[in-house]
Amino acid sequence: MTVYDDADSDLVGSGSGESRCVGALPPVGTAFVTGDCAASDTAAWRAVTVYDDQDSDQFGTGVGTTRCVGVVAPAGTAFATGDCAENDRDRFANLSYEARDGDGDGFAVMSRGSICGGASLPRGYSAAIGTDPVDCDDGDYSAWRMVAVYEDVDGDGVGSGRLSVRCIGSRAPAGLSMLGYDPLDVLGDPDSLRISDFDSEIRSYLVQPRKRDDWWLL
C-alpha cells in the first residue's frame, strides 16, 4: 500500500509516497492520505477558503482567501460567509418572516420580509401568521381586535343606536359600549344605574384580557 511521509503525525502526509507492506495502521511517521499543506504543523493540514470574521460569530464577510488550516478556522476568520452584521456576534444571518408584531401586544399582522438575526427570528417576528386573529392596528398596543360598538351618551356602560365596527383592545373606548340596549341613552339619565345593572359574569365575558389563549371568549 502507498504511504506518505507524515513528519507532524497529523495522519495527512506529503510527498510522492512509497509502496510499503502495512497493517491496519500506517507505520510511525507515515500516513495513508497525502496533501498536507503544512507538513511540520500538526494543527494544519488542509487548504480551505476562509473569510474575515471580526465579531467571531463563525460567519465572515468579504472575499475569501485560501489558508492551510485544521479542524477550526484561524482566529479572526470563518469558514462560512454572508454575515449580515459583521460587528454584532448575535446577528449573522438574513432570516425570512411571514408575520410581525410591531406594537408588542401579542397579535401579529401578515408582513413578509427578511431581517438580520441570529439562531432564530428576533422578538416580534414570526415565520408564520399562526391561528391567532390578525391585529387590526399594529401601531397601537391598546388595540388589536375588530368589535361592534354602540355610542354610550350617558356613560352607563350600555349604548344605543346604530352599531359601528371599531379596532379596540380589552375594553370599549370612552363614550362607546359593546352593549346596545339602553332605552334611554341621554345625558342625565336618572335610571342609568338600573338600566346598566347587568351581572358581573356578563361584564367579565365582555372585558377581554390581553392574552392569546383567551381570544375565543368573544
C-alpha positions as CSV (number, residue, x, y, z in Angstrom):
1,M,0.0,0.0,0.0
2,T,1.2,3.5,-0.7
3,V,2.2,5.6,2.3
4,Y,3.3,9.2,2.6
5,D,5.8,11.0,4.9
6,D,4.0,12.4,7.9
7,A,6.5,14.3,9.9
8,D,4.0,16.0,12.2
9,S,1.9,12.9,12.8
10,D,-1.4,14.5,11.9
11,L,-2.4,11.5,9.7
12,V,-2.1,13.5,6.5
13,G,1.2,13.1,4.6
14,S,3.1,14.8,1.8
15,G,5.5,13.9,-0.9
16,S,5.3,11.3,-3.6
17,G,4.8,8.3,-1.4
18,E,6.2,4.8,-1.5
19,S,4.7,1.3,-1.5
20,R,5.0,-0.5,1.9
21,C,3.7,-3.7,3.4
22,V,1.5,-2.4,6.2
23,G,-1.3,-3.5,8.6
24,A,-4.5,-1.6,9.6
25,L,-2.4,1.5,10.6
26,P,0.4,3.2,8.7
27,P,3.9,2.9,10.1
28,V,5.0,5.7,12.5
29,G,5.9,8.8,10.6
30,T,3.8,7.9,7.6
31,A,0.1,8.3,6.5
32,F,-2.2,6.7,4.1
33,V,-3.5,10.1,2.9
34,T,-1.5,12.8,1.2
35,G,-2.0,16.5,0.6
36,D,-0.7,18.0,3.9
37,C,-0.3,21.7,3.2
38,A,1.8,22.2,6.4
39,A,4.0,19.1,6.9
40,S,5.5,20.4,10.1
41,D,2.3,21.6,11.8
42,T,0.0,19.1,13.5
43,A,-2.8,21.7,13.7
44,A,-2.9,22.4,9.9
45,W,-3.2,20.0,7.0
46,R,-5.8,21.2,4.5
47,A,-6.2,24.2,2.2
48,V,-9.5,25.8,2.8
49,T,-11.1,29.2,1.9
50,V,-11.7,31.4,4.9
51,Y,-13.4,34.8,5.4
52,D,-12.7,37.7,7.7
53,D,-14.8,37.3,10.9
54,Q,-14.4,40.4,13.1
55,D,-17.1,39.6,15.6
56,S,-16.1,35.9,16.0
57,D,-19.6,34.5,15.3
58,Q,-18.3,32.0,12.8
59,F,-19.7,33.9,9.8
60,G,-17.4,36.0,7.8
61,T,-17.6,38.7,5.1
62,G,-15.7,39.9,2.1
63,V,-13.6,37.9,-0.4
64,G,-12.2,34.7,0.9
65,T,-8.6,33.7,1.0
66,T,-7.1,30.2,0.9
67,R,-5.3,29.2,4.1
68,C,-3.8,26.0,5.4
69,V,-5.9,25.1,8.4
70,G,-7.0,22.2,10.6
71,V,-10.4,21.4,12.2
72,V,-11.2,25.1,13.2
73,A,-10.7,28.3,11.3
74,P,-7.8,30.5,12.4
75,A,-8.7,33.4,14.9
76,G,-10.5,36.2,13.1
77,T,-11.7,34.0,10.2
78,A,-14.6,31.8,9.5
79,F,-15.4,29.0,7.0
80,A,-18.9,30.4,6.2
81,T,-19.6,33.8,4.6
82,G,-22.6,36.1,4.4
83,D,-22.6,37.8,7.8
84,C,-25.2,40.5,7.7
85,A,-23.9,42.3,10.8
86,E,-20.2,41.9,10.9
87,N,-19.8,43.9,14.2
88,D,-22.5,42.1,16.1
89,R,-21.9,38.5,17.1
90,D,-25.6,37.9,17.9
91,R,-26.7,38.6,14.4
92,F,-25.3,36.9,11.3
93,A,-28.0,35.5,9.0
94,N,-30.8,37.0,7.0
95,L,-34.0,35.3,8.2
96,S,-37.3,35.3,6.4
97,Y,-40.5,36.2,8.3
98,E,-44.2,36.0,7.4
99,A,-45.7,37.9,10.3
100,R,-44.8,40.9,12.6
101,D,-46.0,42.2,15.9
102,G,-44.8,45.8,15.7
103,D,-46.6,47.2,18.8
104,G,-45.8,44.1,21.0
105,D,-49.4,43.4,22.0
106,G,-49.1,39.7,21.3
107,F,-51.1,39.9,18.0
108,A,-49.4,39.9,14.6
109,V,-50.1,41.2,11.1
110,M,-49.2,39.5,7.9
111,S,-45.9,41.0,6.8
112,R,-43.4,39.2,4.6
113,G,-39.7,40.1,4.5
114,S,-36.3,39.3,5.9
115,I,-34.3,40.6,8.8
116,C,-30.7,40.2,10.1
117,G,-30.9,37.8,13.1
118,G,-29.1,35.0,14.9
119,A,-30.2,31.5,15.5
120,S,-33.8,32.5,15.5
121,L,-36.0,35.4,14.5
122,P,-35.9,38.4,16.8
123,R,-38.8,39.1,19.2
124,G,-41.8,40.5,17.3
125,Y,-41.2,38.5,14.1
126,S,-42.6,35.0,13.2
127,A,-42.1,32.5,10.4
128,A,-45.9,32.0,10.1
129,I,-49.0,34.1,10.8
130,G,-50.4,31.3,13.0
131,T,-54.0,30.9,14.1
132,D,-54.4,34.0,16.2
133,P,-56.6,36.8,14.9
134,V,-54.8,39.4,12.8
135,D,-54.0,42.6,14.6
136,C,-56.2,45.4,13.3
137,D,-53.8,48.2,14.4
138,D,-50.2,47.1,14.7
139,G,-49.1,50.5,15.7
140,D,-51.2,50.7,18.8
141,Y,-50.5,48.4,21.8
142,S,-54.0,49.0,23.2
143,A,-56.0,47.9,20.1
144,W,-55.9,44.6,18.3
145,R,-59.4,43.4,17.5
146,M,-62.4,44.5,15.4
147,V,-65.6,44.7,17.6
148,A,-69.1,46.1,17.1
149,V,-69.7,49.0,19.4
150,Y,-72.5,51.5,20.2
151,E,-72.4,55.1,21.3
152,D,-72.9,55.4,25.0
153,V,-74.0,59.0,25.6
154,D,-74.7,58.8,29.3
155,G,-71.6,56.7,30.1
156,D,-73.5,54.0,32.0
157,G,-71.8,51.1,30.1
158,V,-74.8,50.4,27.8
159,G,-75.0,52.1,24.4
160,S,-77.8,52.6,21.9
161,G,-78.4,53.4,18.3
162,R,-76.7,52.0,15.2
163,L,-73.6,49.9,15.7
164,S,-70.2,50.6,14.2
165,V,-67.1,48.4,14.0
166,R,-64.0,49.7,15.6
167,C,-60.5,48.4,16.3
168,I,-60.3,48.2,20.1
169,G,-58.5,46.4,22.9
170,S,-59.8,44.7,26.0
171,R,-62.5,47.4,26.6
172,A,-64.6,49.7,24.6
173,P,-63.1,53.3,24.4
174,A,-64.8,56.1,26.4
175,G,-68.2,57.0,25.0
176,L,-68.7,53.6,23.5
177,S,-70.1,50.3,24.6
178,M,-70.2,46.7,23.4
179,L,-73.8,46.5,24.6
180,G,-76.6,48.3,22.8
181,Y,-79.9,48.0,24.5
182,D,-80.1,51.2,26.6
183,P,-83.7,52.5,26.1
184,L,-82.8,56.0,27.4
185,D,-79.3,56.9,26.4
186,V,-79.1,60.6,27.2
187,L,-77.0,62.8,29.5
188,G,-78.5,63.0,33.0
189,D,-80.5,59.8,32.6
190,P,-81.8,59.2,36.2
191,D,-82.2,55.4,35.5
192,S,-78.7,54.8,34.2
193,L,-77.5,52.6,37.0
194,R,-80.7,50.5,36.9
195,I,-80.5,50.0,33.2
196,S,-76.9,49.0,33.1
197,D,-77.1,46.8,36.2
198,F,-76.2,43.6,34.4
199,D,-74.3,41.0,36.5
200,S,-70.6,40.6,36.9
201,E,-70.5,37.4,34.8
202,I,-71.6,39.2,31.7
203,R,-69.1,42.0,32.4
204,S,-66.2,39.6,32.7
205,Y,-67.3,37.9,29.4
206,L,-67.2,41.2,27.5
207,V,-64.0,42.6,29.0
208,Q,-61.2,40.7,27.3
209,P,-57.7,40.3,28.8
210,R,-54.6,40.8,26.6
211,K,-53.8,37.1,26.3
212,R,-53.8,35.0,23.1
213,D,-55.4,31.9,24.7
214,D,-58.4,33.9,25.8
215,W,-59.4,35.2,22.4
216,W,-62.2,32.7,21.9
217,L,-64.2,34.3,24.8
218,L,-65.6,36.9,22.4
